[in-house]
Amino acid sequence: SIGVDYILDSALGTDLSLLASAQEFVDRYNNGNCNEGATPSPLLASWCPGWVCYAEKTHPEVIPHLSRVKSPQQMMGSVVKDYLARSLGKSPDTIYHTTVMPCYDKKLEASRDDFFSDIYRTRDVDCVITTGEMERLLKSYGRSIADFEKEEEGSISLDRTFKATPNAYSLSRGAGTSAGGYLEYILSFAARALFNISITPDQVAVPGGSPLVKHVNVRNRVDCREVTLCNPNTGEPLLRFAAFYGFRHLQNLVRKFKTGRCDYHYVEIAACPGACSNGGGQLRSENANPKALKDWAAHVEHLYRSVGPTQLPEENHTMNAILSDWLPQGLQSEHAKRLLLTNFRAVADSSQGGGGSNSSAVMVNW
């Protein structure tokens, strides 16, 4: 009734981004780009636009370390405006692609020039609606999110075209937090590809899940944790990964980076404390008490982690079929790189005419 023709499962974009990110890490490691002397040269996650905005604006020295793989949102943009358009026999500019995200900064990401087609004069993602805005939109039509919980199975479902699971009424997720499970999947993938160690993302995600994986919450804070893969024979570290959530921890990470103390191979990064389940555009508790808000964020994260069972990207049969048809030469082909990778650059401060570290990370020209 609101003019939507397809409701697509964005888990496809997540799985595609995870798979490409894992391959990027392994290639970088094999090419010697993960180590500079005795200190690892970290690959930094780039799917969080709040973090990318901060890095491009105030810390250009980290830009060469940012993963070039597109975020799940922009992966879906490539799939919709390239693969789906061709499959439907449509021009990309005749498709209006809207995403629903927990983050206002995803609007900024969608507006980047890198994600605009000069040929077709269209963006990969035309509009981004936050989950909070989605709730208000439904209310304007006299509906609410709760209404859909009462619908009989079959009355509303995700379109099977890009469904990540065979059941059109179920959802899937990867192991790990609402940040998307990059740390867990890339570590698992790299352990197998680089060291012939078989370990699942689920084992990486849970402290004690494997004797080969050590977890440490830095200063006992869950938003700042280190995960180390150990040599099964000697116990020595093979790979050191970390996750930093929240702007305060991002600043600490950058300080470690600048002083040569960022001894991680990979870092999963989210600008919001608690990662994406606590995004700025998320549905909020009606109780504005700080403890209530914190409890609400923890509840939302718990709901996310309750979706299951978890699924490996390579088990997404829909994605595998699409890749076989869309990118038959594989993720390493030049055609795939044009569709799945992006670039980052230092951005000048529009308010002060420069890009110094004292400038506001909010006033940014994308």
Secondary structure, DSSP 8 states (H G I E B T S, - for coil): --S------THHHHHHHHHHHHHHHHHHHHTTTTEETTEE--EE----HHHHHHHHHH-GGGGGGB--B--HHHHHHHIIIIIIHHHHT--GGG---EEEES-THHHHHHT-GGGEETTTTEESS-EEEEHHHHHHHHHHTT--HHHHHHS-TTSS---GGG-SSSSTT---B-SS-TT-SHHHHHHHHHHHHHH-----HHHHHSTTS-TTEEEEEGGG-TTEEEEEEE-TTT--EEEEEEEEESHHHHHHHHHHHHTT----SEEEEESSTTGGGG-TTS---S---HHHHHHHHHHHHHHHHHS-SB--GGG-HHHHHHHHHH-TT-TTSHHHHHHHB-------BTTTSS--TTS-SSSB--
